[in-house]
Amino acid sequence: GGDHFDYFRIDDTHLGVILMDTSVRGIPAALVMAMARAYVRAEAPGVLSPAEVLMRVNRLLAADLSQGQYVTALYVVIDTSTGTAKVASAGHLPLVVYRHAIGKTAVVNPQGVALGLDVGPVFDREITEVEVEIGVGDRLVLHTDGALKVQNETGDEYGEARLYASIKQEAPKNSQAFVNFLGGAIDQFHLTTPQNDDITISTVKRLK
Protein backbone atom coordinates (compact mmCIF):
# COMPACT_ATOMS: atom_id res chain seq x y z
CA GLY A 1 0.00 0.00 0.00
CA GLY A 2 2.87 2.48 0.44
CA ASP A 3 4.02 2.49 -3.19
CA HIS A 4 1.97 3.25 -6.28
CA PHE A 5 2.74 3.28 -10.00
CA ASP A 6 0.53 4.20 -12.93
CA TYR A 7 0.57 4.59 -16.73
CA PHE A 8 -2.05 6.62 -18.56
CA ARG A 9 -2.73 8.49 -21.79
CA ILE A 10 -2.62 12.27 -21.49
CA ASP A 11 -3.66 12.81 -25.10
CA ASP A 12 -3.16 11.04 -28.44
CA THR A 13 0.63 11.46 -28.46
CA HIS A 14 1.58 11.74 -24.78
CA LEU A 15 1.93 9.05 -22.13
CA GLY A 16 2.10 9.73 -18.41
CA VAL A 17 4.22 7.50 -16.15
CA ILE A 18 4.24 8.13 -12.40
CA LEU A 19 5.70 6.45 -9.33
CA MET A 20 4.83 7.50 -5.78
CA ASP A 21 5.91 6.52 -2.28
CA THR A 22 4.49 7.68 1.05
CA SER A 23 5.84 8.17 4.56
CA VAL A 24 2.62 6.65 5.89
CA ARG A 25 2.52 2.93 6.74
CA GLY A 26 -0.18 0.27 7.04
CA ILE A 27 -3.82 0.79 6.07
CA PRO A 28 -3.51 4.63 6.10
CA ALA A 29 -0.87 4.32 3.34
CA ALA A 30 -3.43 2.74 1.02
CA LEU A 31 -5.86 5.57 1.74
CA VAL A 32 -3.24 8.24 1.10
CA MET A 33 -2.22 6.59 -2.17
CA ALA A 34 -5.84 6.25 -3.28
CA MET A 35 -6.23 10.01 -2.84
CA ALA A 36 -2.94 10.78 -4.56
CA ARG A 37 -3.80 8.53 -7.52
CA ALA A 38 -7.26 10.12 -7.87
CA TYR A 39 -5.79 13.63 -7.85
CA VAL A 40 -3.16 12.73 -10.47
CA ARG A 41 -5.77 11.11 -12.70
CA ALA A 42 -8.01 14.18 -12.36
CA GLU A 43 -5.31 16.76 -13.07
CA ALA A 44 -3.16 15.01 -15.72
CA PRO A 45 -5.43 14.88 -18.81
CA GLY A 46 -4.39 17.48 -21.38
CA VAL A 47 -1.55 18.89 -19.23
CA LEU A 48 1.86 18.29 -20.82
CA SER A 49 3.93 19.78 -17.98
CA PRO A 50 4.66 17.22 -15.23
CA ALA A 51 5.69 20.01 -12.86
CA GLU A 52 2.31 21.73 -13.34
CA VAL A 53 0.43 18.51 -12.57
CA LEU A 54 2.48 17.91 -9.42
CA MET A 55 1.87 21.49 -8.27
CA ARG A 56 -1.88 21.01 -8.65
CA VAL A 57 -1.80 17.63 -6.89
CA ASN A 58 0.25 19.08 -4.04
CA ARG A 59 -2.28 21.80 -3.34
CA LEU A 60 -5.05 19.19 -3.11
CA LEU A 61 -3.08 16.62 -1.14
CA ALA A 62 -1.68 19.13 1.37
CA ALA A 63 -5.24 19.79 2.53
CA ASP A 64 -5.79 16.08 3.24
CA LEU A 65 -2.57 14.96 4.96
CA SER A 66 -1.75 15.30 8.64
CA GLN A 67 1.38 17.13 9.76
CA GLY A 68 4.51 15.13 8.95
CA GLN A 69 2.81 12.99 6.30
CA TYR A 70 4.01 13.30 2.72
CA VAL A 71 4.22 11.57 -0.65
CA THR A 72 7.22 11.55 -2.95
CA ALA A 73 6.61 11.31 -6.70
CA LEU A 74 8.49 10.99 -9.96
CA TYR A 75 6.37 11.92 -12.97
CA VAL A 76 7.40 11.51 -16.61
CA VAL A 77 5.44 12.81 -19.60
CA ILE A 78 6.56 11.04 -22.77
CA ASP A 79 5.93 12.50 -26.23
CA THR A 80 5.58 9.29 -28.25
CA SER A 81 5.69 11.19 -31.56
CA THR A 82 9.11 12.76 -30.97
CA GLY A 83 10.80 10.43 -28.49
CA THR A 84 11.29 13.09 -25.83
CA ALA A 85 10.19 13.17 -22.21
CA LYS A 86 9.69 15.82 -19.54
CA VAL A 87 10.51 14.79 -15.98
CA ALA A 88 9.56 16.36 -12.65
CA SER A 89 10.18 15.10 -9.14
CA ALA A 90 8.50 15.74 -5.81
CA GLY A 91 11.39 14.70 -3.57
CA HIS A 92 11.67 11.25 -5.18
CA LEU A 93 14.70 9.21 -6.20
CA PRO A 94 16.21 9.95 -9.65
CA LEU A 95 14.99 8.60 -12.95
CA VAL A 96 17.49 6.07 -14.33
CA VAL A 97 17.99 6.21 -18.11
CA TYR A 98 19.68 3.35 -19.95
CA ARG A 99 21.27 4.56 -23.19
CA HIS A 100 21.18 1.65 -25.62
CA ALA A 101 23.57 3.20 -28.15
CA ILE A 102 26.43 3.39 -25.64
CA GLY A 103 25.38 0.69 -23.18
CA LYS A 104 25.48 3.01 -20.16
CA THR A 105 23.10 4.39 -17.55
CA ALA A 106 22.57 7.99 -16.48
CA VAL A 107 20.41 9.57 -13.80
CA VAL A 108 17.99 12.48 -14.14
CA ASN A 109 17.27 14.14 -10.80
CA PRO A 110 15.07 17.24 -11.03
CA GLN A 111 14.79 19.39 -7.93
CA GLY A 112 11.60 19.30 -5.87
CA VAL A 113 10.13 18.72 -2.40
CA ALA A 114 7.64 16.04 -1.39
CA LEU A 115 3.90 16.41 -1.89
CA GLY A 116 1.88 17.49 1.12
CA LEU A 117 4.55 19.22 3.19
CA ASP A 118 3.68 22.69 1.95
CA VAL A 119 0.36 24.09 0.72
CA GLY A 120 1.95 25.63 -2.36
CA PRO A 121 4.45 28.50 -2.26
CA VAL A 122 7.56 26.52 -1.30
CA PHE A 123 6.62 23.51 -3.43
CA ASP A 124 5.94 25.66 -6.50
CA ARG A 125 9.18 27.59 -6.06
CA GLU A 126 11.36 24.49 -5.65
CA ILE A 127 10.06 22.20 -8.38
CA THR A 128 11.90 22.03 -11.71
CA GLU A 129 11.38 20.20 -14.99
CA VAL A 130 13.99 18.43 -17.13
CA GLU A 131 13.67 17.34 -20.77
CA VAL A 132 15.19 14.01 -21.79
CA GLU A 133 15.79 12.56 -25.25
CA ILE A 134 14.78 8.90 -25.56
CA GLY A 135 16.58 7.04 -28.35
CA VAL A 136 15.55 3.75 -29.91
CA GLY A 137 16.33 0.98 -27.43
CA ASP A 138 16.64 3.39 -24.49
CA ARG A 139 14.91 2.48 -21.25
CA LEU A 140 13.51 4.63 -18.44
CA VAL A 141 13.47 3.11 -14.95
CA LEU A 142 11.57 4.48 -11.95
CA HIS A 143 11.99 2.87 -8.53
CA THR A 144 11.26 3.37 -4.85
CA ASP A 145 13.80 3.33 -2.04
CA GLY A 146 12.85 -0.20 -1.03
CA ALA A 147 14.99 -1.41 -3.93
CA LEU A 148 18.02 0.31 -2.39
CA LYS A 149 17.47 -0.32 1.33
CA VAL A 150 16.93 -4.08 1.31
CA GLN A 151 19.70 -5.73 3.35
CA ASN A 152 21.57 -9.03 3.22
CA GLU A 153 22.58 -11.19 6.21
CA THR A 154 25.59 -8.98 7.00
CA GLY A 155 23.52 -5.78 7.04
CA ASP A 156 24.77 -4.43 3.70
CA GLU A 157 22.18 -2.56 1.64
CA TYR A 158 21.61 -3.36 -2.03
CA GLY A 159 22.34 0.29 -2.78
CA GLU A 160 22.62 2.43 -5.90
CA ALA A 161 25.78 0.85 -7.34
CA ARG A 162 24.29 -2.65 -7.39
CA LEU A 163 20.93 -1.43 -8.68
CA TYR A 164 22.45 0.61 -11.52
CA ALA A 165 24.74 -2.28 -12.48
CA SER A 166 21.76 -4.64 -12.59
CA ILE A 167 19.75 -2.16 -14.68
CA LYS A 168 22.62 -1.88 -17.15
CA GLN A 169 22.94 -5.66 -17.38
CA GLU A 170 19.24 -6.40 -17.84
CA ALA A 171 18.09 -3.32 -19.80
CA PRO A 172 18.41 -4.83 -23.31
CA LYS A 173 15.78 -7.47 -22.45
CA ASN A 174 12.07 -6.91 -23.06
CA SER A 175 10.33 -5.04 -20.25
CA GLN A 176 8.69 -8.04 -18.58
CA ALA A 177 11.96 -9.96 -18.51
CA PHE A 178 13.82 -6.85 -17.38
CA VAL A 179 11.62 -6.37 -14.31
CA ASN A 180 11.66 -10.09 -13.52
CA PHE A 181 15.46 -10.35 -13.70
CA LEU A 182 16.02 -7.07 -11.84
CA GLY A 183 13.60 -8.13 -9.10
CA GLY A 184 15.26 -11.54 -9.02
CA ALA A 185 18.68 -9.98 -8.46
CA ILE A 186 17.31 -7.97 -5.52
CA ASP A 187 15.56 -11.03 -4.07
CA GLN A 188 18.73 -13.10 -4.38
CA PHE A 189 20.67 -10.41 -2.49
CA HIS A 190 18.44 -10.63 0.60
CA LEU A 191 17.58 -14.31 0.27
CA THR A 192 18.01 -15.07 3.97
CA THR A 193 16.73 -11.76 5.39
CA PRO A 194 13.19 -10.30 5.44
CA GLN A 195 12.20 -7.51 3.06
CA ASN A 196 12.05 -4.28 5.08
CA ASP A 197 10.05 -2.04 2.70
CA ASP A 198 7.87 -2.12 -0.39
CA ILE A 199 9.90 -2.54 -3.59
CA THR A 200 8.47 -1.06 -6.79
CA ILE A 201 10.20 -0.89 -10.19
CA SER A 202 8.47 0.65 -13.20
CA THR A 203 9.92 0.87 -16.70
CA VAL A 204 9.32 2.08 -20.24
CA LYS A 205 11.41 1.18 -23.29
CA ARG A 206 11.40 2.85 -26.70
CA LEU A 207 11.13 0.13 -29.35
CA LYS A 208 11.18 2.17 -32.56
Stockholm file with secondary structure:
# STOCKHOLM 1.0

chainA/1-208         GGDHFDYFRIDDTHLGVILMDTSVRGIPAALVMAMARAYVRAEAPGVLSPAEVLMRVNRLLAADLSQGQYVTALYVVIDTSTGTAKVASAGHLPLVVYRHAIGKTAVVNPQGVALGLDVGPVFDREITEVEVEIGVGDRLVLHTDGALKVQNETGDEYGEARLYASIKQEAPKNSQAFVNFLGGAIDQFHLTTPQNDDITISTVKRLK
#=GR chainA/1-208 SS CCEEEEEEEEETTEEEEEEEEESCCSHHHHHHHHHHHHHHHHHCTTCCCHHHHHHHHHHHHHTTSCTTCCEEEEEEEEETTTTEEEEEEEBCCCEEEEETTTTEEEEECCCCCCBTSSSSHHHHHHCCEEEEECCTTCEEEEECTHHHHCBCTTSCBCHHHHHHHHHHHHTTSCHHHHHHHHHHHHHHHTTTSCCCSCCCEEEEECCC
#=GC SS_cons         CCEEEEEEEEETTEEEEEEEEESCCSHHHHHHHHHHHHHHHHHCTTCCCHHHHHHHHHHHHHTTSCTTCCEEEEEEEEETTTTEEEEEEEBCCCEEEEETTTTEEEEECCCCCCBTSSSSHHHHHHCCEEEEECCTTCEEEEECTHHHHCBCTTSCBCHHHHHHHHHHHHTTSCHHHHHHHHHHHHHHHTTTSCCCSCCCEEEEECCC
//
